[in-house]
Amino acid sequence: MSAPTRAEGAALRALRAVGAWLEERTGLGAQIGEVAGHTVPRDTASWWYVFGSASLTAFAMQVVTGICLATVYTPSANDAWTSLVQLDQGVPLGWFLRALHGWGSNFMVALVLVHMVQVFLFGAFKYPRELTWVLGVFLLLMTLGMAFTGQVLRFDQDAYWGLGIGAAIAGRVPFLGPQVVHLLLGGPIIAGATLSRFFALHVFVIPGLLIAFVGLHLLLVLKLGINEWPMPGRLVDRDTYRREYQARVRADGVRFFPDAAKRDLVFAGIVILALVACAALFGPIGPGGQPDPTIIDTVPAPDFFFLWIYSLFALLPPGIETPLILIGPVLGIAFLLALPFLSGTGEKSWRRRPFAVIAVLLLALTVGTLTYLGTFAPWSPVMEAWSALPTPTAYLKGRSPLEIQGALIVQSKQCRNCHALGGEGGLRGPALDGVATRLTRDQLIRQVLQGGGNMPAYGKNLSPAEVTALVAFLETLHPAGQQPARDASAAGAGQ
């Protein structure tokens, strides 16, 4: 027994020596000890105060699992879907890693939302914690941004059309819509550059902002203290609050670690266990079918936390959809940012703030109802503000009713996702200007029905009448004075 004891003692002395060496040069131990041992109000050692640390735990899980996934994932329009299938089927426990990351996103969104509601009901946004609340709003927005960009990176059918819907929303911004869409997609269409941009946003930009905001948020919490339990009748007064808070902490405070942090650690463990259980039981989220731009009569389903927005757009009358998209989020975010400056003093307790409780209940009921309806609300995306560009009037002058109908099909079927007309549209396929000089009528019909080259087949997506009208319009697309292409064999037979 003496030999292992001497070995253990030597190992401990070596560790202490290394720790002393690091502490002498960095001073981190003293700083960490000061932070962990800072005094907080005794009544904050409660299960109601665990959601902030649980959100941080979920974020840490996302960072770790995200780094592991990034070593295999390929941010390419051609290979993204395949790399996820390879993760699910070809990499040991790759499916479990994807499940942890996917369900971790759901957990993080839910925990951040619950934490924001708790802070609101407990009046923790009031003086002197206004900036702490503002940073919390930005953290919520960044969390939702992480969730949306993560869904796009799956690049399945839902992700493809979900991104199209996002581009449609961005395209409705007055004056700057087309520029915003181009910046978002990296070009006029959803392609490889789009996925590269969202990969950079999801892996570098948004996590970097989250880490910065979390650091500032924690710094303010340490500087200003944790909000005390909101006792009814204990009002916030700018002249006396800081002095009263410090006196309360000195008289009846406890150390954050271990006294107040015990519940945080227990709840963080529960969150991790619940996340592992969901990942093991339900598996990874997606990917669904490969993205197919020819399937325009589709019902894209966003992830759970965006389902209420999907339902809202599906059920709203078209006439008020655009104003709501452009005005609603701006007003909502502006209200959240202005809240601590509009109501920074007075009563904190939710028992004395009935309007705050009613607002939370109404919001929860509305979002819950819309989420439920979103599970079966029928909808196919209509993206006029993004890809269904109107046909230039120069191409409509002197056209027959059938040819004008074909021009409307070019617009409604979003042909200009891939083809330019009049200098506007996608670049994936050749421009439609002058297409009649390159292809005969029969070749145009065959190309539309059967596809070829980079163009998918649209035979299953167009009725015979639509094909006839579309080809009739395409036959008019040739420069003035230049004859359209003719079938040489048919011309010879006529002679």
FIKOLTOR-128069 format. One line per 8 residues: number of its first residue (from 1); for each residue x, y, z of C-alpha. Coordinates in steps of 0.25 Angstrom, whole numbers, plus 5000, padded with zeros to 4 digits. Each point is the difference from the previous one (the first is absolute). Layout:
<rs>
NUM = X,Y,Z ~ ... .
</rs>
This chain:
<rs>
1 = 5000,5000,5000 ~ 5012,5009,5003 ~ 5005,5001,4985 ~ 4986,5004,4994 ~ 4999,5010,5011 ~ 5014,5006,4997 ~ 4997,5000,4985 ~ 4986,5007,5002 .
9 = 5007,5010,5009 ~ 5011,5003,4989 ~ 4989,5002,4990 ~ 4992,5010,5008 ~ 5013,5008,5003 ~ 5003,5000,4985 ~ 4986,5005,4997 ~ 5001,5011,5011 .
17 = 5013,5004,4995 ~ 4994,5001,4986 ~ 4988,5008,5005 ~ 5009,5009,5008 ~ 5008,5003,4988 ~ 4988,5003,4991 ~ 4993,5009,5011 ~ 5013,5008,5002 .
25 = 5000,5003,4985 ~ 4985,5002,4997 ~ 4993,5002,5013 ~ 4988,4993,4994 ~ 4998,4991,5013 ~ 4997,5013,5008 ~ 4991,5006,4990 ~ 4992,4987,4998 .
33 = 4999,4999,5015 ~ 4995,5014,5002 ~ 4990,4998,4989 ~ 4995,4986,5006 ~ 5000,5005,5014 ~ 4992,5014,4998 ~ 4989,5002,5009 ~ 4985,5000,4995 .
41 = 4987,5002,5007 ~ 4996,4987,5007 ~ 4986,5000,4994 ~ 5007,4998,4986 ~ 5004,4986,5004 ~ 4987,4995,4994 ~ 4996,4991,4988 ~ 4994,5012,4994 .
49 = 5014,5005,4997 ~ 5006,4988,4993 ~ 4996,5003,4985 ~ 5011,5010,4997 ~ 5011,4990,5004 ~ 4992,4989,4993 ~ 5000,5008,4987 ~ 5015,5002,5001 .
57 = 5001,4985,5002 ~ 4992,4997,4987 ~ 5009,5010,4992 ~ 5012,4993,5005 ~ 4994,4987,4995 ~ 4997,5006,4987 ~ 5015,5005,4998 ~ 5006,4987,5003 .
65 = 4991,4992,4991 ~ 5000,5010,4989 ~ 5015,5000,5000 ~ 5000,4984,4999 ~ 4989,5001,4988 ~ 5008,5011,4993 ~ 5012,4990,4998 ~ 4990,4991,4991 .
73 = 4990,5010,4995 ~ 5002,5005,4985 ~ 4995,5014,4998 ~ 4997,4998,4985 ~ 4987,5000,4993 ~ 5003,4986,4993 ~ 5006,4993,5013 ~ 4993,5006,5012 .
81 = 4988,4990,5000 ~ 5010,4989,4997 ~ 5009,5003,5011 ~ 4989,5000,5010 ~ 4995,4986,4995 ~ 5014,4995,5002 ~ 5001,5006,5014 ~ 4987,4992,5003 .
89 = 5003,4987,4993 ~ 5016,4999,4998 ~ 5006,5007,5013 ~ 4999,4992,5013 ~ 4990,5008,5009 ~ 5000,5011,4990 ~ 4985,4999,5000 ~ 5000,5002,5015 .
97 = 5009,5012,4999 ~ 4991,5007,4990 ~ 4988,4996,5009 ~ 5007,5007,5012 ~ 5003,5013,4991 ~ 4986,5000,4995 ~ 4992,4998,5013 ~ 5010,5009,5007 .
105 = 4995,5011,4991 ~ 4986,4998,5004 ~ 5004,4999,5015 ~ 5008,5013,4998 ~ 4989,5008,4994 ~ 4990,4995,5011 ~ 5009,5003,5011 ~ 5004,5014,4995 .
113 = 4985,5003,4998 ~ 4996,4995,5014 ~ 5012,5008,5006 ~ 4995,5013,4993 ~ 4986,4998,5005 ~ 5005,4997,5015 ~ 5008,5013,4999 ~ 4988,5008,4995 .
121 = 4991,4995,5010 ~ 5010,5002,5012 ~ 5002,5014,4995 ~ 5015,4998,4998 ~ 5001,5009,4988 ~ 4998,5012,5009 ~ 5010,5010,5005 ~ 5012,4998,5001 .
129 = 4999,4987,4991 ~ 4995,5007,4987 ~ 5013,4996,4992 ~ 4999,4986,5005 ~ 4986,4999,4994 ~ 5004,5006,4987 ~ 5012,4990,4999 ~ 4990,4989,5003 .
137 = 4991,5004,4988 ~ 5012,5000,4991 ~ 5003,4986,5005 ~ 4986,4995,4997 ~ 5001,5006,4986 ~ 5014,4993,4998 ~ 4994,4987,5006 ~ 4989,5000,4989 .
145 = 5010,5004,4990 ~ 5008,4987,5003 ~ 4988,4992,5000 ~ 4996,5005,4986 ~ 5014,4999,4994 ~ 5001,4986,5005 ~ 4987,4996,4993 ~ 5005,5005,4987 .
153 = 5013,4992,5001 ~ 4992,4987,5000 ~ 4997,5005,4986 ~ 4989,4990,4998 ~ 4986,5003,4993 ~ 4995,5007,5013 ~ 5013,5008,5001 ~ 5000,5004,4986 .
161 = 4986,5006,5000 ~ 5002,5005,5014 ~ 5012,5008,4994 ~ 4991,5004,4988 ~ 4989,5006,5010 ~ 5011,5007,5008 ~ 5005,5006,4987 ~ 4986,5004,4997 .
169 = 4998,5007,5013 ~ 5013,5007,4998 ~ 4996,5004,4986 ~ 4988,5008,5005 ~ 5009,5010,5007 ~ 4997,5014,4993 ~ 5011,5005,4990 ~ 5011,4990,5006 .
177 = 4993,4987,4998 ~ 5007,4995,4987 ~ 5014,5004,5007 ~ 4996,4993,5013 ~ 4996,4987,4992 ~ 5013,5001,4992 ~ 5008,5001,5013 ~ 4993,4989,5007 .
185 = 5001,4990,4988 ~ 5013,5004,4995 ~ 4994,5002,4986 ~ 4987,5000,4993 ~ 4996,4985,5003 ~ 5002,4990,5011 ~ 5013,4993,4997 ~ 5014,4997,5005 .
193 = 5003,5014,5004 ~ 4987,5000,5009 ~ 5004,4988,5008 ~ 5015,5006,5002 ~ 4994,5012,5005 ~ 4990,4993,5010 ~ 5012,4991,5004 ~ 5008,5012,5004 .
201 = 4989,5007,5007 ~ 4996,4987,5008 ~ 5014,4996,5003 ~ 5008,5013,5002 ~ 4992,5013,5000 ~ 4988,4997,5009 ~ 5008,4991,5010 ~ 5010,5011,5001 .
209 = 4989,5011,5003 ~ 4994,4990,5010 ~ 5013,4998,5007 ~ 5002,5015,5000 ~ 4986,5003,5005 ~ 5000,4989,5011 ~ 5013,5006,5005 ~ 4995,5014,5001 .
217 = 4987,4994,5006 ~ 5007,4993,5011 ~ 5009,5012,5003 ~ 4988,5008,5002 ~ 4994,4990,5009 ~ 5013,4999,5008 ~ 5001,5016,5001 ~ 4985,5002,5003 .
225 = 4997,4988,5008 ~ 4989,4989,4998 ~ 4986,5006,5001 ~ 4994,4997,5013 ~ 4987,4993,5002 ~ 4989,5010,4996 ~ 4992,5002,5013 ~ 4986,5007,4999 .
233 = 5001,5015,5004 ~ 5015,5000,4999 ~ 5001,5012,4989 ~ 5012,5003,4992 ~ 5005,5015,5002 ~ 5012,5005,4992 ~ 5005,5008,5012 ~ 5000,4989,5011 .
241 = 5000,4986,4992 ~ 5015,4998,4999 ~ 5002,5003,5015 ~ 4988,4992,5005 ~ 5005,4988,4991 ~ 5014,5000,5006 ~ 4995,5001,5014 ~ 4991,4988,4997 .
249 = 5012,4992,4995 ~ 5009,5003,5011 ~ 4989,4997,5011 ~ 4994,4987,4993 ~ 5009,4996,4989 ~ 5006,4987,4996 ~ 5012,4996,4992 ~ 4996,4996,4985 .
257 = 5009,4988,5001 ~ 4997,4990,5006 ~ 4987,5006,5007 ~ 4992,5006,4988 ~ 5007,4992,4989 ~ 4996,4986,5005 ~ 4986,5001,4993 ~ 5006,5005,4987 .
265 = 5010,4988,5000 ~ 4988,4990,5003 ~ 4991,5007,4989 ~ 5011,5000,4990 ~ 5002,4985,5002 ~ 4985,4998,4998 ~ 5001,5008,4987 ~ 5012,4992,4995 .
273 = 4993,4987,5004 ~ 4987,5004,4993 ~ 5007,5004,4988 ~ 5008,4987,4999 ~ 4986,4992,5002 ~ 4994,5008,4989 ~ 5011,4998,4990 ~ 5000,4985,5003 .
281 = 4985,4998,5000 ~ 4996,5009,4988 ~ 5013,5000,4992 ~ 5005,5011,4991 ~ 4991,5011,4994 ~ 5000,4998,4985 ~ 5005,5000,4989 ~ 4988,4998,4992 .
289 = 4999,4999,4985 ~ 5011,5006,4992 ~ 4997,5014,4996 ~ 4993,5001,4986 ~ 4996,5014,4995 ~ 4990,4993,4990 ~ 4991,4996,5011 ~ 4993,5014,5002 .
297 = 4987,4994,5006 ~ 5006,4996,5013 ~ 4997,5002,5014 ~ 5013,5003,5007 ~ 5000,4998,5015 ~ 5010,5009,5008 ~ 5006,4995,5013 ~ 4991,5000,5012 .
305 = 5004,5014,5006 ~ 4996,5007,4987 ~ 4987,4992,4997 ~ 4991,5011,5006 ~ 5006,5010,4990 ~ 4997,4990,4989 ~ 4986,4998,5005 ~ 4998,5015,5001 .
313 = 5004,5003,4985 ~ 4992,4988,4996 ~ 4987,5005,5006 ~ 5001,5015,4998 ~ 4992,5006,4989 ~ 5011,5004,4989 ~ 4996,5014,5000 ~ 5006,5002,5014 .
321 = 5011,4990,4999 ~ 5011,5010,4995 ~ 4997,5011,5010 ~ 5000,4991,5012 ~ 5013,4993,4995 ~ 5007,5014,4999 ~ 4994,5007,5012 ~ 4997,4990,5010 .
329 = 5014,4995,5003 ~ 5006,5014,5000 ~ 4989,5005,5010 ~ 5002,4987,5009 ~ 5015,5002,5001 ~ 4999,5015,5002 ~ 4990,4997,5011 ~ 5009,4990,5007 .
337 = 5012,5009,4999 ~ 4993,5012,5005 ~ 4993,4993,5011 ~ 5010,5003,5012 ~ 5000,5014,4996 ~ 4985,5002,5000 ~ 4998,4992,5013 ~ 5013,5001,5007 .
345 = 4995,5002,5014 ~ 4989,4997,5009 ~ 4994,4986,5003 ~ 5008,4988,4997 ~ 4991,4988,5005 ~ 4991,4994,4990 ~ 4989,4999,5010 ~ 4999,5015,4999 .
353 = 5001,5001,4985 ~ 4988,4993,4994 ~ 5002,5006,4987 ~ 5013,4993,4999 ~ 4994,4987,5004 ~ 4989,5001,4990 ~ 5010,5004,4989 ~ 5008,4988,5002 .
361 = 4988,4991,5001 ~ 4994,5006,4987 ~ 5013,4998,4993 ~ 5002,4986,5004 ~ 4986,4997,4996 ~ 5001,5006,4986 ~ 5014,4994,4997 ~ 4995,4986,5005 .
369 = 4987,5001,4992 ~ 5008,5004,4987 ~ 5010,4989,5003 ~ 4989,4990,5001 ~ 4993,5005,4987 ~ 5014,5000,4993 ~ 5000,4985,5001 ~ 4990,4998,4990 .
377 = 4997,5014,4993 ~ 5001,4998,4985 ~ 5009,5010,4993 ~ 5009,5000,4988 ~ 5010,5011,4999 ~ 4997,5012,4991 ~ 5012,5009,4999 ~ 4997,5011,4991 .
385 = 5009,5010,5007 ~ 5012,4991,4997 ~ 5000,4991,4988 ~ 4987,5002,4992 ~ 5005,5013,4993 ~ 4990,5006,4991 ~ 5003,4999,4985 ~ 5005,5013,4994 .
393 = 4989,5007,4992 ~ 5009,5000,4988 ~ 4998,4985,4999 ~ 4985,5002,5000 ~ 4997,5010,4990 ~ 4992,4994,4988 ~ 4999,4986,5006 ~ 4988,4991,4998 .
401 = 4992,4996,5012 ~ 5006,4986,5000 ~ 5014,5007,5000 ~ 4997,5009,5011 ~ 4995,4988,5008 ~ 5013,4994,4998 ~ 5007,5012,5005 ~ 4992,4999,5013 .
409 = 5004,4985,5001 ~ 5015,5004,4999 ~ 4997,5010,5012 ~ 4991,4991,5008 ~ 5009,4987,4999 ~ 5012,5008,5004 ~ 5008,4997,4987 ~ 5008,5012,5003 .
417 = 5006,4993,5012 ~ 5010,4995,4990 ~ 4998,5008,4987 ~ 5002,5014,4998 ~ 4990,5008,4991 ~ 5003,5015,4997 ~ 5013,4999,5008 ~ 4992,4996,5013 .
425 = 5000,4986,5006 ~ 5008,4988,5003 ~ 5013,4996,4994 ~ 5000,4985,5002 ~ 4994,4998,4986 ~ 5001,5008,4987 ~ 4993,5013,4998 ~ 4986,4999,4993 .
433 = 5003,5012,4991 ~ 5002,4994,4987 ~ 4996,4986,5004 ~ 4991,4998,4987 ~ 5013,5002,4992 ~ 5006,4988,5006 ~ 4989,4990,5002 ~ 4989,4996,4991 .
441 = 4985,4999,5005 ~ 5002,4985,5001 ~ 5013,5001,5007 ~ 4994,5010,5010 ~ 4989,4991,5003 ~ 5010,4988,5002 ~ 5009,5009,5009 ~ 4988,5004,5009 .
449 = 4994,4986,5001 ~ 5013,4992,5001 ~ 5010,5010,5005 ~ 5015,4998,4996 ~ 5013,5006,5004 ~ 4998,5007,5013 ~ 4985,5002,4998 ~ 4991,4990,5008 .
457 = 4988,4994,4993 ~ 4987,5008,5002 ~ 4991,4990,4993 ~ 4993,4996,5013 ~ 4998,5015,5004 ~ 4994,5006,4988 ~ 4986,4996,4993 ~ 5000,4998,4985 .
465 = 4993,5014,4999 ~ 5011,5007,5008 ~ 5011,4993,4992 ~ 4993,5005,4987 ~ 4999,5014,5005 ~ 5014,5001,5006 ~ 5006,4995,4987 ~ 4992,5010,4992 .
473 = 5006,5011,5008 ~ 5014,4995,4999 ~ 4999,4999,4985 ~ 4998,5015,5000 ~ 5014,5003,5007 ~ 5009,5003,4989 ~ 5006,5013,4996 ~ 4993,5009,4990 .
481 = 5003,4997,4986 ~ 5006,4986,5003 ~ 4991,4988,4997 ~ 4998,4989,5010 ~ 5007,4987,4999 ~ 4993,4990,4990 ~ 5000,4985,4999 ~ 5009,4998,4988 .
489 = 4994,4986,4997 ~ 4986,5006,5000 ~ 5005,5012,4991 ~ 5006,4990,4990 ~ 4987,4992,4999 ~ 4992,5013,4997 ~ 5009,5003,4988 .
</rs>
